[in-house]
Amino acid sequence: MTALLLIIGSTFLISLLSFSGALILFLKERLDKILLTLVAFSAGALIGASFFHLLPEAIFEAGTDKLLNIFFFLIIGFCAFFILEQFISWHHHHEREHPEIKSFSYLILVSDTIHNFIDGLVIAASFLSGVKIGIVTSLAVAFHEIPQEIGDFGVLVYGGLSKAKAFFYNFLSAIVAILGGIIGFLISERIGKDMLYLLPFAAGSFLYIACSDLIPEIKKKTGMKESLIHFFTFLLGIGLMLLTKLVMSE
C-alpha cells in the first residue's frame, strides 16, 4: 500500500508539469512569433527522447537478442500513427468539423498520452524495486518532461487549438501517468518484461510526428534568419534530451 501511494503521488506531481508549457506561453505577449520556434524545439525533443531515452531503455531491458522485436515495435508505432493521421485527415475532410485544426495536434495528444502512460508504468516498476530507485526515476522523468511539455503545448496552439483547450487537453494527457502507475502496480507480476515493448512503440510514434509533421512545418519558413533559429532550436531540443540522459546515467 505504501508503494502504491508513492506511485500515485509521484505520477500526480509529474502530471502537474503539463502546466509548465502553458505557464510560459501565457506569459508571452506575442505568442505567434515563438510558435514555430517551439515546434522546432518539440521536434528535436521528440527525436531526442526516442533515441536517448525510449530505445536505449527498451534495448537494455530486453537484451541485444531481442533487437529485432524492439525495432519491429518501433516500425509498428511509426506505421500506426501514419494510419491514424490518414484517418484523422479523412474524417476531417468528410465531416468538415474544425478544419482549422491540423491533424498533428491530435497525434501529439495521442502520442503524449501513450508516453505518459509508459512513464507511469516505469515509475511503478521503479518504486516496486525500492523507494530510493523510485524517487530517482521520478526525478529523471520530471526532468525530461519539462522541455517536452513546453514544446508540445506550443505545437498544440500552432496546430489550431486555443490556449485554453491546449492547456486542458495537455493536462488530461498528463494525468494518464497516474493511470499508468496504478496499472503498473497491479499487473507488474503478471506482465513482466512484455510491458517494455510499449517503449519502442512510443518511440516510433514520436519519430513519425517529428519527421512527418513538425519538421515540414518549420521548413515552410525560407528566410535564412528564421531557418537558422529553427535549426538551432531543434538542436536545443535534442541536446536537452541528451543532457537529461547523461544526468540520469550518473
C-alpha positions as CSV (number, residue, x, y, z in Angstrom):
1,M,0.0,0.0,0.0
2,T,2.9,2.4,0.8
3,A,4.4,1.7,-2.7
4,L,1.0,2.4,-4.3
5,L,0.7,5.7,-2.5
6,L,4.2,6.7,-3.5
7,I,3.4,5.8,-7.1
8,I,0.2,7.8,-7.2
9,G,1.8,10.8,-5.5
10,S,4.8,10.8,-7.9
11,T,2.8,10.5,-11.0
12,F,0.4,13.2,-9.9
13,L,3.2,15.6,-9.3
14,I,4.7,14.8,-12.6
15,S,1.3,15.3,-14.4
16,L,1.3,18.9,-13.0
17,L,4.4,19.6,-15.2
18,S,1.9,19.9,-18.1
19,F,1.3,23.4,-16.7
20,S,4.9,24.3,-17.4
21,G,4.3,24.9,-21.1
22,A,1.1,26.7,-20.5
23,L,2.7,29.0,-17.9
24,I,5.5,30.1,-20.2
25,L,3.2,30.7,-23.2
26,F,0.6,32.6,-21.1
27,L,3.4,35.0,-20.1
28,K,4.3,35.7,-23.7
29,E,2.6,38.7,-25.2
30,R,3.4,38.0,-28.8
31,L,2.8,34.2,-29.0
32,D,2.6,34.0,-32.8
33,K,6.3,34.8,-33.2
34,I,7.5,32.0,-31.0
35,L,5.2,29.2,-32.0
36,L,7.3,27.8,-34.9
37,T,10.3,28.0,-32.7
38,L,8.5,25.8,-30.1
39,V,7.5,23.5,-32.9
40,A,11.2,23.1,-33.9
41,F,12.1,22.6,-30.2
42,S,9.4,19.9,-29.8
43,A,10.6,18.1,-33.0
44,G,14.1,17.9,-31.5
45,A,12.8,16.9,-28.1
46,L,10.7,14.1,-29.6
47,I,13.7,12.7,-31.6
48,G,16.0,13.0,-28.6
49,A,13.5,11.3,-26.4
50,S,13.2,8.4,-28.9
51,F,17.0,7.8,-29.4
52,F,18.4,8.8,-26.0
53,H,15.6,7.5,-23.6
54,L,13.0,5.1,-25.0
55,L,15.0,2.9,-27.4
56,P,18.1,2.6,-25.1
57,E,15.9,1.7,-22.2
58,A,14.0,-0.9,-24.2
59,I,17.2,-2.5,-25.5
60,F,18.8,-2.5,-22.1
61,E,15.7,-4.2,-20.5
62,A,15.1,-6.7,-23.4
63,G,18.8,-7.5,-24.2
64,T,20.5,-7.5,-27.5
65,D,19.0,-10.8,-28.5
66,K,15.6,-9.0,-28.7
67,L,16.7,-6.2,-31.0
68,L,14.5,-7.5,-33.9
69,N,11.5,-7.3,-31.6
70,I,12.4,-3.8,-30.4
71,F,12.7,-2.4,-33.9
72,F,9.6,-4.3,-35.1
73,F,7.6,-2.5,-32.5
74,L,9.3,0.8,-33.4
75,I,8.1,0.3,-37.0
76,I,4.6,-0.7,-35.7
77,G,4.4,2.6,-33.8
78,F,5.6,4.6,-36.8
79,C,3.0,2.9,-39.1
80,A,0.2,3.1,-36.6
81,F,0.5,6.9,-36.4
82,F,0.8,7.1,-40.2
83,I,-2.5,5.3,-40.4
84,L,-4.0,7.3,-37.6
85,E,-3.1,10.6,-39.3
86,Q,-4.6,9.4,-42.5
87,F,-7.9,8.5,-40.7
88,I,-8.0,11.9,-39.0
89,S,-7.4,13.7,-42.2
90,W,-10.0,11.7,-44.0
91,H,-12.5,12.2,-41.2
92,H,-11.9,16.0,-41.2
93,H,-12.2,16.2,-45.0
94,H,-15.6,14.4,-45.0
95,E,-17.1,15.7,-41.8
96,R,-15.7,19.2,-42.2
97,E,-15.5,19.7,-38.5
98,H,-12.8,22.0,-37.1
99,P,-10.9,22.2,-40.4
100,E,-8.6,24.8,-38.9
101,I,-7.1,22.3,-36.5
102,K,-4.2,20.4,-38.0
103,S,-4.1,16.6,-37.7
104,F,-0.7,16.6,-35.9
105,S,-2.3,18.3,-32.9
106,Y,-4.3,15.2,-32.3
107,L,-1.3,13.0,-33.0
108,I,0.7,14.9,-30.3
109,L,-2.0,14.3,-27.8
110,V,-2.3,10.6,-28.6
111,S,1.5,10.1,-28.6
112,D,2.0,12.1,-25.4
113,T,-0.8,10.1,-23.7
114,I,1.0,6.8,-24.6
115,H,4.3,8.3,-23.4
116,N,2.8,9.5,-20.1
117,F,1.2,6.1,-19.6
118,I,4.6,4.5,-20.1
119,D,6.1,6.9,-17.6
120,G,3.6,5.7,-15.1
121,L,4.5,2.1,-15.7
122,V,8.2,2.9,-15.4
123,I,7.7,4.8,-12.1
124,A,5.5,1.9,-10.7
125,A,8.2,-0.6,-11.6
126,S,10.9,1.5,-10.0
127,F,9.1,2.0,-6.7
128,L,8.4,-1.7,-6.5
129,S,12.1,-2.2,-6.8
130,G,12.8,0.2,-3.9
131,V,11.8,3.7,-2.6
132,K,15.2,5.3,-3.5
133,I,15.1,3.9,-7.0
134,G,11.5,5.2,-7.4
135,I,12.4,8.7,-6.3
136,V,15.4,8.9,-8.6
137,T,13.3,7.6,-11.5
138,S,10.5,10.1,-10.8
139,L,13.0,13.0,-10.7
140,A,14.5,11.8,-14.0
141,V,11.1,11.6,-15.6
142,A,10.2,15.0,-14.4
143,F,13.5,16.4,-15.7
144,H,12.9,15.3,-19.3
145,E,9.1,16.1,-19.2
146,I,9.5,19.9,-18.7
147,P,11.2,20.7,-22.1
148,Q,8.9,18.3,-23.9
149,E,5.7,19.8,-22.3
150,I,6.8,23.3,-23.3
151,G,7.3,22.1,-26.9
152,D,4.1,20.1,-27.0
153,F,2.0,23.0,-25.7
154,G,3.4,25.2,-28.4
155,V,2.6,22.6,-31.1
156,L,-1.0,22.3,-30.0
157,V,-1.5,26.1,-30.2
158,Y,0.2,26.3,-33.5
159,G,-1.9,23.4,-34.8
160,G,-5.1,25.4,-34.2
161,L,-6.2,24.8,-30.6
162,S,-6.9,27.7,-28.4
163,K,-4.6,28.2,-25.5
164,A,-7.3,27.2,-23.1
165,K,-8.1,23.9,-25.0
166,A,-4.4,23.2,-25.4
167,F,-4.0,23.7,-21.6
168,F,-6.9,21.4,-20.8
169,Y,-6.1,18.6,-23.3
170,N,-2.4,18.6,-22.4
171,F,-3.3,18.2,-18.7
172,L,-5.7,15.3,-19.5
173,S,-2.9,13.7,-21.4
174,A,-0.5,14.2,-18.5
175,I,-2.7,12.7,-15.8
176,V,-2.7,9.4,-17.7
177,A,0.6,8.9,-16.0
178,I,-1.4,8.3,-12.8
179,L,-3.4,5.5,-14.5
180,G,-0.2,4.0,-15.8
181,G,1.3,4.0,-12.3
182,I,-1.8,2.2,-10.8
183,I,-2.0,-0.3,-13.6
184,G,1.7,-1.0,-13.5
185,F,1.4,-1.7,-9.8
186,L,-1.5,-4.1,-10.3
187,I,-0.1,-6.1,-13.2
188,S,3.6,-5.9,-12.7
189,E,3.9,-9.5,-11.6
190,R,1.7,-10.9,-14.4
191,I,3.1,-8.9,-17.4
192,G,6.7,-8.8,-16.5
193,K,9.0,-7.6,-19.3
194,D,6.3,-7.6,-22.0
195,M,5.5,-4.0,-21.0
196,L,8.8,-2.8,-22.3
197,Y,7.6,-3.1,-25.9
198,L,5.5,0.0,-25.3
199,L,8.8,1.9,-25.3
200,P,9.8,1.3,-28.9
201,F,6.1,1.8,-30.0
202,A,6.1,5.2,-28.3
203,A,9.5,6.0,-30.0
204,G,8.1,5.1,-33.4
205,S,5.1,7.5,-32.8
206,F,7.5,10.3,-31.7
207,L,9.7,9.9,-34.8
208,Y,6.7,9.9,-37.1
209,I,5.3,13.1,-35.6
210,A,8.7,14.9,-35.6
211,C,9.7,13.9,-39.1
212,S,6.4,13.8,-40.9
213,D,4.6,16.7,-39.4
214,L,6.7,19.1,-37.3
215,I,9.9,19.4,-39.4
216,P,7.9,20.1,-42.6
217,E,6.1,22.9,-40.8
218,I,9.3,24.7,-39.8
219,K,10.8,24.2,-43.3
220,K,8.0,26.4,-44.7
221,K,9.9,29.4,-43.4
222,T,12.5,30.0,-46.1
223,G,14.3,33.1,-44.6
224,M,17.9,32.5,-43.6
225,K,17.4,34.0,-40.2
226,E,14.3,32.1,-39.3
227,S,15.8,28.8,-40.7
228,L,18.9,29.2,-38.5
229,I,16.8,30.0,-35.4
230,H,14.6,27.0,-36.0
231,F,17.6,24.7,-36.7
232,F,19.4,25.6,-33.6
233,T,16.2,25.4,-31.5
234,F,15.7,21.9,-33.0
235,L,19.3,21.0,-31.9
236,L,18.5,22.5,-28.4
237,G,15.6,20.1,-28.1
238,I,17.8,17.2,-29.0
239,G,20.6,18.5,-26.7
240,L,18.3,18.8,-23.7
241,M,17.2,15.2,-24.1
242,L,20.8,14.1,-24.3
243,L,21.6,16.2,-21.2
244,T,18.8,14.5,-19.2
245,K,20.1,11.1,-20.3
246,L,23.6,11.9,-19.2
247,V,22.4,13.3,-15.8
248,M,20.2,10.2,-15.3
249,S,23.2,7.9,-16.1
250,E,25.4,9.4,-13.4
